[in-house]
Amino acid sequence: MNRSINQMFSGVVAIGIAGAMFVSLLGCGSDVLTWSKDAKQQGIQDYNDGRYAEAAGAFSNAIRQSPLDPESEYWLALSYEQVQSYHESIDAYKTSLRLMPAPGTVYYNAAMHDSAFDRLARIVARYDPTGRETDLIVQTAAQSRSSEDFRLLAWVFRYRGDADSSLDNFRHSVQIDPSNFVAQRELGIYLEQLNQNQEAGQVLRDAYRLNQNDDQVNNALRKIGMEPGQSLMAEQPQQHATHPLLLPADPGGSDPSLPTPAASTDGPSPELPAPRN
């Protein structure tokens, strides 16, 4: 009888200890999230006040507590960029883009994605004298066969003024995923700006079929004498010519005979995004 009572008492104690541990773990998880949020808010405050090194430290703390938060990585990249730690900034932008939810999902932030994508391309274009970062993107694109990786390369070379390499990578991006409207639009508009109107017409027609309400596509079509409307929808799409992957020997080289595209026409804004609290 005493043995049964002791066993019952031991079981109750064990259950009580397990319950207490579970509650404690829940409390720890809540504390971690709170610390991460507090560190991020402190980082945003430091960034807004111009204390970029302190902001980088705060965002690093936030990431240690919440390593899957793309927003903290994004702010960390901005902070590193401000203190000219470009290699660290590149890594943080890449991580932020990798962690972001898929487009069209509830938590996807298009403005943050476009800003991170654009700033990454600009930093690699301007602050990669050895070509190391460019080579890493080339290797990633070759392995992943991702339309977006080739689009990123296209913007790197475009910001360097290397139109041939930029166009080649835009074409690869479109060939891999013809439904990538952004890549179709950017390639078509760039071709129009370079006065390559025959190919521009083909690409812009395909972009128009994907989205008939995009002002940039419609304006570019009109510039080459093509009026948006049902007639473009009725025409049969044409197969684009394929091109071998073309990379420059000198990552800093450019072709002075070709115009450097203006980012304000169809690319994401180079300006810093308005900080969000």
Secondary structure, DSSP 8 states (H G I E B T S, - for coil): -HHHHHHHHHHHHHHHHHHHHHHHHHHHHHHHHHHHHHHHHHHHHHHHTT-HHHHHHHHHHHHHH-TT-HHHHHHHHHHHHHTT-HHHHHHHHHHHHHHS--TTSTT--HHHHHHHHHHHHHHHHHS-TTSHHHHHHHHHHHHH--HHHHHHHHHHHHHTT-HHHHHHHHHHHHHH-TT-HHHHHHHHHHHHHTT-HHHHHHHHHHHHHH-TT-HHHHHHHHHTT---SHHHHHS-------------SSTT---TTS----HHHHS---S------
